[in-house]
Amino acid sequence: MPANISIQVFNHFAGLAQAFPSLLAEQGSTEIFYTPEWFAALSRHGNTFQDSTQLIVAHDTETGAAICLPTIDGKDLDSLSNYYASLFGPIGLPENVTEASCQAIGQWLYAQPQRWPLLNFQPLDTMHPFFANMLPALQAAGYWADSYSCFGNWYLDVAGCSYADYLAKRPSTLRNTIDRNQRKTQKAGQVDIEIHQKPGADLEAAINSFAAIYQQSWKPAETHPDFITELCRMGAQQGWLRLGILKSRGDAIAAQIWLVYAGKANIFKLAYIEGRNRFSAGTLLTAELMRHVIDVDRVHEVDYLTGDDAYKRDWMSHRRERKGIIAFHPRTLRGLFMGSKHSLGKLIRQIRQSKCSSTT
């Protein structure tokens, strides 16, 4: 382990905040999913892992720089992430996620094989220094470590465009759908769109509307509804929230949660009531929120987060891959077995792909 890097572990964010207040106060992250507020909310309400949170801190005793890796302590060690999290990464400034800090974490983890024979961190930005430094650090420590694909991610590079410029570049089918349904709503009247950003009674009513719409939508029941409520309230307090509600004749029929952070708009959750969508309410609400974040918030990027859904291509301009890192401790039975299974599966897939390529 690098001599100047110490490792400390905390089970709660309160202890972390007391020991490293400057780490939690740093605002250099470019992603909302790397913030301490996000991880604290996820730990409290986002899953059943509240009592198994492990906050691993690598602290440079010479410079004072520190990063924190939020994890879940179970049979294996997993990143503090789930289906709510479209990205995972350490808390701290990106420039502090160095080779030395990742090596220190990797060596410390490897020294405790019986606790965690398998490590799994996902989903990751392949351009972030955590991905670049942690994979080789785990391999150097002695793990059988590999990366794997999680999902495709569609996003929009705004590039200084106005909403009108952005819309002009979209496929004609999308532009026509927006225009046609805007004219329909103008003729029908009594269609309103609200965008809630600040705490208060109006926000609480909007959160209740979102929950009611979600329950009547095509989507499965929310596993952790308290997390959505907490996220909206916290997002409003932090200035991140853009909660859009579309009403027809006073009834809320479509809702979307967007989160704006560090010049980036994240399209987090959306739903509309089935059977009440004659105006393509979801499309109209997306268009209005897109106009708001481009022309009012002046974001430089809009991110559709998780998944390769075909409709996202119409709204976005680029696609990138989100990956994970998995590591197996070869000196444990579970690590040896799971690592061998992973390697064999990867080899079989490569052989199949090679055969397919040779026949085309």
Secondary structure as UniProt FT lines:
FT   TURN            3..4
FT   STRAND          5..10
FT   HELIX           13..19
FT   HELIX           21..25
FT   HELIX           32..34
FT   HELIX           36..45
FT   HELIX           50..52
FT   STRAND          53..60
FT   TURN            61..63
FT   STRAND          66..73
FT   STRAND          77..79
FT   TURN            83..84
FT   HELIX           94..96
FT   HELIX           99..110
FT   TURN            113..115
FT   STRAND          118..125
FT   TURN            126..127
FT   HELIX           129..141
FT   STRAND          144..157
FT   TURN            159..160
FT   HELIX           163..168
FT   HELIX           172..188
FT   STRAND          191..196
FT   HELIX           201..215
FT   HELIX           225..238
FT   STRAND          241..248
FT   TURN            249..250
FT   STRAND          251..261
FT   TURN            262..263
FT   STRAND          264..272
FT   TURN            274..275
FT   TURN            278..279
FT   HELIX           281..291
FT   HELIX           292..296
FT   STRAND          301..303
FT   TURN            310..311
FT   HELIX           312..315
FT   STRAND          318..328
FT   TURN            330..331
FT   HELIX           333..359
//
